[in-house]
Amino acid sequence: MFGIVRPCTHRLSEGLKAEWMAHLCGLCLALRSDHGQFARIVTNYDGLIVSVLTEAQTERTPGQRRTAGPCPLRAMRTAPVARGEGARLAAAVSLVLASAKVRDHVADRDGLLARRPVAAAARRVAAGWDRAGARTGAQLGFDTALLVDAVDRQTGIELLAGPGTPLLTVTEPTETATAAAFAHTAVLAGKPQNSEPLAEAGRLFGRLAHLLDAVEDQEADAASGAWNPLTATGTSRAEARRLCDDALRGVRMALRDAEFADAKLAHVLLAHELRRSVDRAFATDVCSHQGGGLLTEGSHPPGGGTVAGAGHPSGVRPAGAFGPPPGNPYAPTGPSGPFGPPPEPPRDRRGLVMGCLVWAGLACTCQMCCGTFDDPWSRQRREGLCSQCDCGDCCDACDCCSNCGDCCDGCDCCGCDCSC
């Protein structure tokens, strides 16, 4: 799955984690229901924001959720998932976004797409996704031709761009496409007054998506000779960071101008997690609520100043910045008492061959990526790979940031830089 807003679930409260997964699974199942099993591969993290925004503007009703059956990505568990027009709009937008991504890779002749037969097949798939997205969009009153036109104009703009071309000229088609998608959530929610501020938030979100993709791919594009907007226009990374920071502020301001019934998840994704996406792309792993973590040389935290250890050559943050407190938690002074935790009961280990077969099954069904699973050999309960990320201590379990409903106005428990 692709997308720039990829929150670590450890940073979300249990309620917000369930909501985020409901929208992610709802998008996946909407793609399957409307367009078949193969369409599920275009499920992406950014597309679900359309579903989140649609629901955030409406009062919650029981019909907005349904219980989905077991899924390998949920460790074969059932779960409540989002359904309705928001999920279907997200599916239509995701299909067109995926089509654009495929066309971009074909134009850049990336990997196997440099071969004509493979490129021809990829174009056919992309064209099919365009048609599928258009069908669903038409049923929802959304003209996906706006998105397709933006994709087509992007190629022409890139051919004409060169040193001195304003970077925002290159990002304009993406901005136009995402603005249209965000604005239509207000139409689906019956809140036409939100169309303008959400269009502005979408425009700036599209700018961020384009810029961050360019920043993350710049080195790889240079090595492969692929076109990159930063390299082609001669834009420095410092200027790109300035544009990203301006876009972040603009998104937050636009969200404040919109009326929401429940903006908790939308605020977390578009205010806090979007900031972390920028920090991740520029290798400035700074918590958006407080200073700390790593900064690349010459960069600054959101509140200004500098951070000790910035640009550390090893790429490892200073010891003790995050993680468990020092010492042995099972020592006599630890919380578990003088004897430590009770020993686990012995487990029957699988043999080498059987364990390898179980491992292959877990890998093929993605259970080792998300959720929990039994170790193929020891049978011990383990967390998926996406649970082993470094979450930091950025407002973990902070009720203020997970439960405020109006962009944290008047809330000061986090001390972040978005008027909290």
Disulfide bonds with the S-S distance in Angstrom:
Cys400-Cys411 2.01
Cys401-Cys414 2.11
